[in-house]
């Protein structure tokens, strides 16, 4: 029987392993860290799982957190101008609530699920030099985690590096002392030209807390936070975040209890930057065997639209379905078809994310968001399409597409908002 | 609202038009001929509709012939050696019976269905020079029929012409005076190096008759039929077919009533040859608009595996689904995604058909068929996969794939059959 080796036990590798296990396809998971090591580690991201990812979790029987998240439908979107004045606001409802969840807990739990169901796990780091031996042991090797030469095994796509450098400096962490916005949900707070701040209800150690993900455009209004490293000066870091809230996002500062505000634990903060990169979905080893790429190995997405974990999960299922449909020989023909199916999903997430990363924000994106402020249907669609990146990219891929969409949905001609014009949808809460 | 213009009212154009009509997308069908003109015309093909096509007909509410076909599950496959001796025989059951149906009746009926449901039909030939005007009238134009420059609008794929000339001369017609093989079903009769004869229960004028589709390899044992044109000498044509049955397919000759054997009507015969060709699924007009290709316009398949009509129907639904999913602007991005989905289906039908057309038959195909003769599971799978060309192509795309399949399904090592060795599955009827 077909045997699949999966290198890396992030959400992509785990969803694939659990999917194959559920369909009686022997799979071995090569995990660098044990569950205990993961739980003791640093915050890896502040991912949000959208509806389709939650449906996949349900299908895999790993939807352990449903009851703690089912009230998080609302997404507040605010645009700010100078001096923290909100210029536009809209609120959309997710048809299915997203879950912000700590991946130390999430991946540990799923790894234990896989083990408890009889799954085969091999611990320890796998290097690119180990792949030939793995490819002899398995019919197919899927690489879903790795660094350096492991990732570079997969050729960068010709259109896979739209920017030469990171477009945001990312600072994310779990905070005590900040209440969620009401009605409870996440908020997206945008300062054009300076960056974005995401406030997320977040399941982590000790229950529900708040994650603040700041996406900083160098040289903008949020730039100070870029240069303050938590591990070098925790007090100054927390003070800088609080000052940023007061100065740039005063509505959020109102939710802060200054007596306890700050990063929850030293491990609960992550600062860095990534350059969006898309790689080919498969590669050939020197021994002639083919290996597939999954998750961050094939697609590095800026977290600004929360597409990374969701794309990895979607692709894990696409790959699992491809394995069930045809598992005679994992040759180039197989890899090319599986890659095409994954890329069809990945491309929309990648292109849409990169479009929204541009400075200044492209005119059609501004137009769409401005319309959403006065049009609950457009707002609802934009918010829900975070779960269906192709749908938002279909609308934003060209000016003609955005115009066609807005014409059809009654947006009509749109004039840019003037300063201090706090537009809102009928459903919004200012 | 989106308006779609569909040029050509064969099975592909009709299935797309009916699909869009069912989903309230305005569609105009440009049909060269009226229903009455079609009914009076020449036999266009002797297509068989496999299970998935019948499911699509059911979804469209045009499954008018179910009751006349539900006993046609059996497919008899015979291989012949010298002097009409059968060397191998197997019988497979289609899970869903195929229907052989006269497309003069079929397309006329579906055209009337479309009209009766309020469909918009414009009669008359459409030339390539008419496309710019149509592209101004509709949001998307789909070209599903055409000749010459209309077809050449769509670029031939780099791998879209595997043979420089036709691999078979095709002679197909509807016959009186030949009974179906029992249990009732179709029979595939192969003479390696000379060609194939398909005996099909066929719904046509006056009810169920028998179609004989002969695929002639020039220079082989069936070559005489290639040079006899029915319209030049009907008596000699009928006599040549009968002589071919007696000489090369004596089991079939036993089913003939010589007193009435022959082509039913002068319009009920078709002789010709095609060179398998795959073209790109979309093209740009000089006015900048994009048009899509459907059916024979993008893929010309030899009928040896009965994939043409089924592929056109499958692609009509893929195109319809693509139109429902995204209909903001039918730009190059839209066309490329829709084409990729269609080509994923088309490629398997095309590659598998061309593989089976090769002379001599490739070793792995011989091995698979030889195994089917002694292995009912392999026989059943091979027969049913006519409805799922990707599945058979997955098995036949390389020797390694065929070996993996046969190893898994207990075929074991296979020795070529010796002359006169009339192998059969346990379920076969000799």
Interface residues (C-beta under 8 A of the other chain):
Chain A: X326 X328 X329 X331 X333 X337 X340 X344 X390 X391 X394 X395 X397 X398 X400 X401 X404 X405 X408
Chain B: X326 X328 X329 X331 X333 X337 X340 X344 X390 X394 X395 X397 X398 X400 X401 X404 X405 X408
